[in-house]
Amino acid sequence: MSAEEANTPQDGDQDDMADAWAAALAESKAASPVASEVSPAPEQVSPAAFTNFAPTTGGAGAGNDINMILDIPVQLTVELGRTRIPIKNILQLAQGSVVELDALAGEPMDVLVNGFLIAQGEVVVVNDKFGIRLTDIVTPSERMRRLSRL
């Protein structure tokens, strides 16, 4: 068994963790009615309906078949904040040091895929693990507008 296989959670463990997150989200929804107005619980969100992904008449593989890209890994980053500091200050950091970030407490955190903003959300903690509840999804037109500025 490789190290990668040893670190991969079993299906039962994933189901248990998914149940724990679902329970925490339901509890959070019951405790905070304002949060439920901002972000619906997962069971209330209808899945996106993708249509028009049938292969075109150009050949068997010449189409917009979304199944071709579903297994491509991407880098998902949740950004708490940023700061610029001189190297001399970095060298002075020690355990217990505090680094001030440009984000304010309670401010939504950015969710980036391959470095591009796709959503914002708030931190949730379940079973000593951090997660993020999405509160705002960047629209495709807004993402394209941001890309055109680069």
PyMOL commands that set and color helices and strands:
alter all, ss='L'
color gray80, all
select helices_A, chain A and resi 3-7+11-31+33-38+42-44+66-68+87-91+140-148
alter helices_A, ss='H'
color red, helices_A
select strands_A, chain A and resi 76-79+109-113+116-126+129-137
alter strands_A, ss='S'
color yellow, strands_A
deselect
rebuild
show_as cartoon
